[in-house]
Each structure stands twice: as structure tokens, then as C-alpha cells.
Amino acid sequence: MSTRKSAAFGLAALTAMALSMVTGAPAANAAPICPGAGQPTFVVGSAPGAALEGLTVDAAGRAFTTDLVTGRVHRFDAPGAPPVAITTVPSGGGGALAWTPDGKLLVGYGADARVVLGDSLRHAGIVKVDPDTGFTEPYAAGLSAANGMDVAADGTVYATNDFASFVGRVYPNGFVAPDWAVLPSANGAVLGRDDEFLYVSRTFANPGVSRIPTAAPWAAQSLLDLGGGDFFAAPDGLTLDSADRPVVPLNISGQVVRIDAPGQFCVLGFGNQMTSVLSYGRGDRGFSAGRLFGATFTGLIYEIPGGFDPQARTATP
């Protein structure tokens, strides 16, 4: 394994495989199938040799991913098209992706071995990328990590670290608060309606899903606590459907689940093990609106038909 592979991939993969052997059973095996869901998933994109961490779609229906192995940002112009490397992040592996209000792509970096000590080192940051030309410029530095990321309507950016505890906030004026919230193993990041809550998965510590009030970051609310046979499920980069219900990949089993109410969830589909992140599509072509996609640490993008939601919102520039 290449020494450039980050802890966010290497440790997650090894942990997932080890825990799968320990439990001897898939996570969430007792969860019901969501009504109308459960259709087979299928691969729509591949980046051989990559470990995909971020996934997002632009208004033209093009998918973008980050690679933890090389730090490259890939663009897939349509399902089935080969990946096009448009830039490489400056330090460590590539992390999460999000859109600025003016249509530029934000890319987290620093997802290398130092991410475990990110709260103290604050070595990670964000660059801004033109999705057409790949032109890249600095955006923010001094974060614990950016394994998950989303942008509010006013341009405020939130970034998480699944191997530590700090959730960072980058204000529209550029000020970086790396410890805006403290939530161990927060992973993924998606803002709900009106930017009132930041939703995150908890991957390794007290696994489950939480939402953090953006006006009261000290008052995180748990929506799902995984225990018993699901304790090792390793929930990863989540998204929201049109009803602001969290849609979450479970790393060990490959299941994609939807949280319908606190403590209640159902299965939308059985995807690929090592799914790192989910995203709804956009636009009227390519990776189009309403379709739900997942990306994996094994370099695949796949579609989850059971998650189709024509009204699903995505972060729009």
C-alpha cells in the first residue's frame, strides 16, 4: 500500500475489515426495507486505483470526486464516462467537496496520516477550484480536517474530522474557527433547510448520526445511536432527502439507510462495502436530479435507485 494513502482511507479500511470479521454479520441486518425501495444498485463510474472520499454534482450533471491516494480531483462528465483529473490538492489526500455561492468547487485537503492529530496540528485546509478549467487557488487553512464539508447560503463553510473531534467553521470574511463545535468522529457534513442544522455521521466514536444547531454548536442532538450488531456499522458521508431525512451509507454492510425519525431507519438499497459518501444528482442530464449516488474507497461510483427523490436538494452554487 502506498505510503501516500491517508489514515482516513487506510485506517478506515482496515478497521472496517477487522470489525466485519469480528461481528461476523452485516450491520443493520434487522432494518426493514424502505417502502418502494430495495432495488439493485449498479456502477456508473470508475476511477481504477483511486480511493474516493468526496462526491458532488454540478448543475450540468457532472460528478466530481476526490482521491485519497493521489490528491487528485476527478470530473466525470456523464455516467459511464472516464474520469478527467482537473487538479491536485496541495497537501495530503483529497477530502470533501462543496460549492461556493458563486459556483466554484471547494476541495478539502490534508486527509493524510496527520488527520488523527488534526485537532492539535490544524494542518488541513480548503482550496477553491474552477470546475471547468481546474484553476486552483487557496481558500482557507488551519482546519483540523475537511472529511465532510458544506456551505451555507451566506458562504459560511463547515468542515469535519472523523478521526478527531473538531468541527471547523470558515466565516465569509475568511476567519477560521477550527473548533467551532466539538463532536468526536464527526464525518460528512450537510446543512438542512434554512441552514438551521448541520447533519453529520459519527463513524468510529459512539457511532450514529447527529445534527448540530448552527446557532448553538454546543447542543448537538443525536438522531441515531447504533448499538448491538450495528455498533460497528461505520456510518460515513451522508446527504439529506427532500424531507431533510438523513440518508447514510454504512461502511461495513454496504447498506444505504434513511433515518425516518430519531432511532428509526430503513434500507434504501444494498450498495458497495467501503462506501465513503453519498450525493444526489443535479440538472436534467448526466448525473441528473433526483438520483442518488455513492462513491467508494475502491474507486467506484454507483447509483441507488431506491433512494430516488425528484425533489431532493443539493448544495447549489
Number of C-alpha atoms within 10 A of each C-alpha: 6 8 10 15 22 24 20 26 24 21 15 21 18 12 16 21 15 14 17 18 12 10 15 10 14 19 25 25 12 11 14 14 18 18 10 11 16 20 14 13 18 15 17 17 20 21 18 11 13 22 30 34 32 32 28 28 29 25 20 17 21 21 26 24 30 32 28 29 25 20 28 22 27 25 24 24 18 18 20 13 13 15 19 14 16 18 19 21 26 18 16 24 31 33 36 31 29 30 26 21 16 9 15 18 24 27 28 35 29 30 33 27 19 21 28 20 16 24 24 14 14 19 21 28 25 30 19 22 25 15 21 10 9 17 11 20 14 14 15 19 21 19 31 33 38 31 33 29 32 26 25 22 14 11 17 18 24 28 31 35 33 30 28 23 23 27 31 25 23 23 16 12 8 14 13 19 17 25 17 17 23 20 22 20 23 33 35 34 29 29 26 22 14 8 17 15 20 22 30 33 32 27 26 23 17 16 23 28 28 23 23 21 19 18 10 12 17 13 13 18 15 17 20 21 16 19 14 9 15 23 20 29 27 30 33 32 34 27 28 23 22 15 13 17 16 26 27 32 33 31 31 27 24 21 27 27 25 24 20 16 11 13 13 13 22 21 25 28 24 20 25 26 19 27 32 30 31 29 29 28 30 27 15 12 14 21 28 22 24 23 20 25 27 29 31 25 26 21 20 22 27 21 26 24 20 22 26 20 17 16 12 21 21 24 21 16 15
